[in-house]
């Protein structure tokens, strides 16, 4: 078990759960992904080594890992939830509705929004992993 997975084991146990082999496989797939990864992509990686693992097991593991705050999920506009390890970096996304490009933005960009929601509405927003949809500069410039 690599050092990252070991720390997840400790965190999961502190929350009253066990790091089952299936949960460990899901975490490893997400941890080693270069970018955000879908449940289907995680399942495809796992069945290469363990062909008897069912996709429903992957979904259940992702649901728990998200609930425990170890993993975040975002819909990038294609109708598919994509997953990311929470501690890799806190960031959000700008998704162009026209060309499909995705830009990462730092969480600090949303601090004013978070503060404004609290001050104006008494609402403490959990801005964990958000995608904003619109039009990128390149597509705006192509219209002109």
DOFI-961069 format. One record per residue (C-alpha): residue number from 1; x, y, z; residue in one letter. Coordinates in Angstrom, 2 decimals, decimal comma. Layout:
% DOFI-961069
<r NUM; <X; Y; Z>; A>;
...
END
This chain:
% DOFI-961069
<r 1; <0,00; 0,00; 0,00>; X>;
<r 2; <1,57; 3,30; -1,02>; X>;
<r 3; <1,83; 6,18; 1,46>; X>;
<r 4; <-1,19; 8,05; 0,07>; X>;
<r 5; <-3,45; 5,03; 0,32>; X>;
<r 6; <-2,18; 4,37; 3,85>; X>;
<r 7; <-3,24; 7,88; 4,91>; X>;
<r 8; <-6,67; 7,27; 3,38>; X>;
<r 9; <-6,90; 4,08; 5,43>; X>;
<r 10; <-6,35; 6,07; 8,62>; X>;
<r 11; <-8,84; 8,76; 7,61>; X>;
<r 12; <-11,52; 6,23; 6,65>; X>;
<r 13; <-11,06; 4,32; 9,92>; X>;
<r 14; <-11,39; 7,55; 11,93>; X>;
<r 15; <-14,78; 8,04; 10,27>; X>;
<r 16; <-15,92; 4,55; 11,26>; X>;
<r 17; <-15,37; 2,68; 7,98>; X>;
<r 18; <-12,85; 0,21; 6,61>; X>;
<r 19; <-10,62; 0,58; 3,57>; X>;
<r 20; <-11,85; -2,48; 1,71>; X>;
<r 21; <-9,84; -3,82; -1,24>; X>;
<r 22; <-12,48; -2,41; -3,60>; X>;
<r 23; <-12,28; 1,07; -2,07>; X>;
<r 24; <-8,50; 0,88; -2,20>; X>;
<r 25; <-8,61; 0,00; -5,92>; X>;
<r 26; <-10,94; 2,94; -6,62>; X>;
<r 27; <-8,73; 5,35; -4,66>; X>;
<r 28; <-5,61; 4,09; -6,45>; X>;
<r 29; <-7,23; 4,57; -9,86>; X>;
<r 30; <-8,23; 8,14; -9,01>; X>;
<r 31; <-4,90; 8,91; -7,32>; X>;
<r 32; <-2,92; 7,80; -10,38>; X>;
<r 33; <-5,18; 9,45; -12,97>; X>;
<r 34; <-3,63; 12,37; -14,79>; X>;
<r 35; <-6,92; 14,24; -14,80>; X>;
<r 36; <-10,48; 13,82; -13,57>; X>;
<r 37; <-11,75; 10,31; -14,16>; X>;
<r 38; <-15,21; 8,80; -14,61>; X>;
<r 39; <-16,61; 5,75; -12,83>; X>;
<r 40; <-16,50; 3,87; -16,13>; X>;
<r 41; <-12,82; 4,72; -16,62>; X>;
<r 42; <-12,07; 3,64; -13,05>; X>;
<r 43; <-13,93; 0,38; -13,64>; X>;
<r 44; <-12,04; -0,24; -16,90>; X>;
<r 45; <-8,71; 0,12; -15,08>; X>;
<r 46; <-9,73; -2,14; -12,23>; X>;
<r 47; <-11,08; -4,99; -14,37>; X>;
<r 48; <-7,77; -5,20; -16,21>; X>;
<r 49; <-6,35; -6,73; -13,02>; X>;
<r 50; <-9,52; -7,90; -11,27>; X>;
<r 51; <-12,12; -8,90; -13,90>; X>;
<r 52; <-14,77; -9,87; -11,34>; X>;
<r 53; <-15,21; -6,36; -9,90>; X>;
<r 54; <-18,66; -5,04; -10,83>; X>;
<r 55; <-19,30; -1,43; -11,87>; X>;
<r 56; <-21,89; -1,15; -9,09>; X>;
<r 57; <-19,07; -1,74; -6,60>; X>;
<r 58; <-17,19; 1,18; -8,13>; X>;
<r 59; <-20,28; 3,41; -7,87>; X>;
<r 60; <-20,89; 2,45; -4,24>; X>;
<r 61; <-17,24; 3,08; -3,37>; X>;
<r 62; <-17,29; 6,46; -5,12>; X>;
<r 63; <-20,47; 7,44; -3,31>; X>;
<r 64; <-18,94; 6,67; 0,09>; X>;
<r 65; <-15,57; 8,24; -0,70>; X>;
<r 66; <-17,34; 11,40; -1,87>; X>;
<r 67; <-19,55; 11,43; 1,22>; X>;
<r 68; <-16,44; 11,08; 3,42>; X>;
<r 69; <-14,84; 14,03; 1,62>; X>;
<r 70; <-11,87; 12,10; 0,22>; X>;
<r 71; <-13,02; 12,48; -3,37>; X>;
<r 72; <-14,82; 15,28; -5,16>; X>;
<r 73; <-17,03; 14,96; -8,20>; X>;
<r 74; <-17,89; 17,38; -10,97>; X>;
<r 75; <-20,00; 17,23; -14,09>; X>;
<r 76; <-18,00; 18,89; -16,85>; X>;
<r 77; <-21,03; 19,35; -19,06>; X>;
<r 78; <-20,90; 16,01; -20,82>; X>;
<r 79; <-23,39; 14,38; -18,45>; X>;
<r 80; <-20,70; 12,28; -16,79>; X>;
<r 81; <-19,57; 12,71; -13,21>; X>;
<r 82; <-15,79; 12,92; -13,02>; X>;
<r 83; <-13,84; 12,31; -9,86>; X>;
<r 84; <-10,74; 13,83; -8,34>; X>;
<r 85; <-8,79; 13,27; -5,14>; X>;
<r 86; <-9,66; 16,12; -2,78>; X>;
<r 87; <-6,16; 16,78; -1,54>; X>;
<r 88; <-4,45; 16,88; -4,94>; X>;
<r 89; <-5,53; 20,49; -5,30>; X>;
<r 90; <-8,59; 22,55; -4,66>; X>;
<r 91; <-9,66; 23,98; -7,96>; X>;
<r 92; <-12,70; 24,62; -10,07>; X>;
<r 93; <-13,37; 24,67; -13,77>; X>;
<r 94; <-14,47; 26,94; -16,57>; X>;
<r 95; <-16,08; 24,84; -19,31>; X>;
<r 96; <-16,65; 26,32; -22,76>; X>;
<r 97; <-20,09; 25,36; -24,10>; X>;
<r 98; <-18,86; 25,84; -27,67>; X>;
<r 99; <-15,45; 24,17; -28,04>; X>;
<r 100; <-15,54; 22,03; -24,88>; X>;
<r 101; <-12,22; 23,25; -23,49>; X>;
<r 102; <-11,86; 23,06; -19,73>; X>;
<r 103; <-9,79; 25,56; -17,78>; X>;
<r 104; <-8,82; 25,00; -14,15>; X>;
<r 105; <-9,20; 27,95; -11,80>; X>;
<r 106; <-7,85; 28,20; -8,29>; X>;
<r 107; <-10,23; 28,04; -5,33>; X>;
<r 108; <-9,05; 31,49; -4,21>; X>;
<r 109; <-11,01; 32,94; -7,13>; X>;
<r 110; <-14,23; 31,97; -5,37>; X>;
<r 111; <-13,45; 33,38; -1,93>; X>;
<r 112; <-15,37; 36,60; -2,69>; X>;
<r 113; <-18,41; 34,58; -3,77>; X>;
<r 114; <-18,25; 32,47; -0,63>; X>;
<r 115; <-17,93; 35,57; 1,58>; X>;
<r 116; <-20,74; 37,34; -0,27>; X>;
<r 117; <-23,12; 34,39; 0,12>; X>;
<r 118; <-22,42; 34,31; 3,85>; X>;
<r 119; <-22,76; 38,08; 4,32>; X>;
<r 120; <-25,81; 38,61; 2,09>; X>;
<r 121; <-27,75; 35,39; 2,63>; X>;
<r 122; <-26,38; 33,87; 5,82>; X>;
<r 123; <-25,42; 30,86; 3,73>; X>;
<r 124; <-22,13; 29,04; 4,29>; X>;
<r 125; <-21,54; 27,58; 0,84>; X>;
<r 126; <-19,38; 24,50; 0,37>; X>;
<r 127; <-17,62; 25,35; -2,85>; X>;
<r 128; <-15,75; 22,09; -3,25>; X>;
<r 129; <-15,49; 21,36; -6,93>; X>;
<r 130; <-17,52; 23,45; -9,30>; X>;
<r 131; <-17,76; 23,81; -13,06>; X>;
<r 132; <-18,88; 27,12; -14,56>; X>;
<r 133; <-20,21; 27,00; -18,10>; X>;
<r 134; <-19,92; 29,75; -20,67>; X>;
<r 135; <-17,81; 30,80; -23,63>; X>;
<r 136; <-14,01; 30,96; -23,68>; X>;
<r 137; <-12,02; 33,87; -25,12>; X>;
<r 138; <-11,07; 31,88; -28,20>; X>;
<r 139; <-14,72; 31,21; -29,10>; X>;
<r 140; <-15,72; 34,80; -28,30>; X>;
<r 141; <-12,99; 36,08; -30,63>; X>;
<r 142; <-14,08; 33,72; -33,44>; X>;
<r 143; <-17,51; 35,40; -33,46>; X>;
<r 144; <-16,05; 38,85; -34,05>; X>;
END
